[in-house]
Amino acid sequence: MEIDDRVRRHYEIRDEGTRLWESARGTLTRLRTWDIFDRFLPASGRIVDVGGGPGAHAAHLAEAGYDVVLVDPIDRHVEAARHRAETGRPFEVQLGDARELPLPDASCDAALLMGPLYHLALAQDRRLALEETQRVLRPGGVLLAEVICRHAWVLDATLKDLLGEPGIFEVFAHNIETGMSQFDEQVGEGAFWGYFHRIDELRAELEDAGFSVTTLVAVEGFAWLLGDLGRYLQNPEALLRALALCESEPSMLGCSAHVSGVAIRP
């Protein structure tokens, strides 16, 4: 299946391999994601990391003792993930699309969708990805499916002091109305392009695809909005505990940059 050129160009330019280490925000996302893994994934088994990029999460899970297979459609990511697997705890890496996974039926105990649901802009493509994930999961298998929240761009642009930029509120209106990150014709070379979910939409998509939703979990929660986030991350344990206290509070989910749906294959 074809990958949208806007998505491909973004990852050809951006070094995704350093994103979760190069800034306080990336570090927060990584620490929270791994904390969510610790609490919601099964204690052992085979995990498929769909759209796993250059392998940050796959390598972490392999080090924790899981049998991991990473599937990604970007050649550059697959090459980087294979290098990571060769130089650390090994895991399997395959070139492939979330909508057509190169894996047997009922072959995995858990699945990660940490990017495909926001890079597949069309609802029918997201449905295909979810159905494929369900196909490769064993009955009772766990899915962690991550999305970008609908108002994340408004919050991010405010943090970056971009509210005075020409046309920014027209982009906000388009984003909030359609879910698309920006106008199609204005996507710059290598710019991020994707779909932003409403919270209730994530639950509906998971249930419509046949999953039983256990909970929705804010990844960064309120913490990515902290101006002195780096200070909190010098000793992050207390911040992580505070975030866990309100990670599934419905009134707070939408202020997070990302939300993960925790679901079970019947």
C-alpha positions, 0 to 999 in steps of 0.5 A: 500500500502507498504511504502518503508522500507528506508523511514520507517526506517528514520522516526523510528529513526529521531524525526520529531516532533522537526525538524522545531524548533531545528535549524535555518534552520528548523525554516526558513522552518517553518516560510516560510511554514506558510507564504506561507499558509497564502497567498495561502490557502483559508481563511477557509475550510477543509484541508487535510495534506497528509503525515503530520507527527507528525502534526506541520502544522496540529496543526498550521492550526487548531489553525488558525481555519481550519477544518484539517485532517492529513493522514500519513503512519507512526504509530509513526507519527500518534500516535504523531499527535493524542497526539498533537490534544488531547492537543491543538486545535483538528484536525482529524488524520488517518493512510493512504497512499498518493496513497490511501487516506481514504477520500470521493470524493470532501470533502476538500477545500485544500490539502498539500503534504509536503513530499509524492512527494519526498518520492515516488521515482517512477513517477507512485506513485507520479502520483497516489498521485496527482490523489488521492489528486485531487479526494478528493479536491472540484472543485476549491480546492487548492493544495500546493505540495512540492518537494526537488530541484535537486541540494539541496544536492550539496548545503547542502554538500558544506555548511557542508564542505563535499566536501572532503569526499570520493566518494561525487562527485560520489553521486552528479553525481548519484543524479543529473542524476537520482534524487535519493538522493544516491545510493540504495545500500548505504542507511545507517540505518535511512539515508534520502532517496528520490527523488529530482525534477527538477523545470520544472518537478514539474510543468509538474507532476502537470499539467499531473495529471490535476491540473492548476498550479498557481505558483511555490514558493521557500520555503527557497529561498536563505536564507538557504545558509546564514552562519549567518542565526540565526542572521537574524531569531532573527527578521525574518520579514525583511528576510521573506519580502525579500524572498517573493520578489523573491520566484517565480523568475525562475532564483532563484527557484533552489537554494532553498532546497524546492519548493512548487507548488501552483495549483488548481483542475479544 
